[in-house]
Amino acid sequence: STADFDLVDGEHDGYRRLHAPVGHRRVVVFLKPDTWFIWDLLDSAAEHSADLAFHLQPECGTAPTANQGTLALCS
């Protein structure tokens, strides 16, 4: 954590129990005062499908950006 940003980098092994194990790592960066980046990295030797859910305030919506796989949060 600094005056300009906060960063968290973590992973868990909860999906390693699957037939084709999956590693999950998430990196969250907060560029102060109002920009967030969240990266989810999934690692497996096999193909999987994944659903991702974020719990947002009711007045917060999303809009797709020009970059594939990214969303902008709008209030």
N, C-alpha and C positions, 0 to 999 in steps of 0.2 A: 504494500500500500504506500502510495506517495501522495503528494499534493495534487498531482495530475491524473492519476489513475489508480484503480484497484484491480487485482488479478487473482483469480482462483483457478487452480488446475487440479482436477481429481479424477479418479477412476474407481470402478467397482467390478466385482467378478460375479455378480448375480446371474448373468446370462451364460456363464461358463458351464452351467448344468445342462444346457441344451444339447441335443444330439450332435449338432455341429456348433461347438462353442463360439461365443461372441464376446469380445472385449469391448467395454464402453468407457470412453474417456470424454469428459466435458471440460472445456476451458471457457471461463467467463471473464470478460474485461469490461470495466466501467471506466470510460473516458469522461472525466468530470468536466462539466456538471450534468450532461444529459445524453450521453451516447453509450449504448451497451452493445457488446458483441458476444455472441454465444456460439461456440463450435462444439458439435457432437461428432466424435470420431468412433465409428464402429468397425471392428476388425474381426474377420472370420475367414476361414478357408473355403466356406460354402456361401452360396447366395441366400439371403434372407430378405424378408420385407420388414419394414419398421414403421411404426406410428409414433408421432411426436406430439405431445400436448403441453401447452403452456396455459396456466390459469391467470387470466388477465382481469383487470377491473372491468365492469360492464360497459363503461364509456370508452374503453380503449379498443380500437379496431386495428386491423392489419391491412396492408396494401403490398402487392408484389413489387419487387424492384427489378431493375434491368439484369441483375445477376441471378442466374438460376440457383434455386434453393435458398433464397434470402427473402426476408419480409421486413418491411418498415412498420413500426408500431405508430399508430396515430391516435391522438386523443380527440 
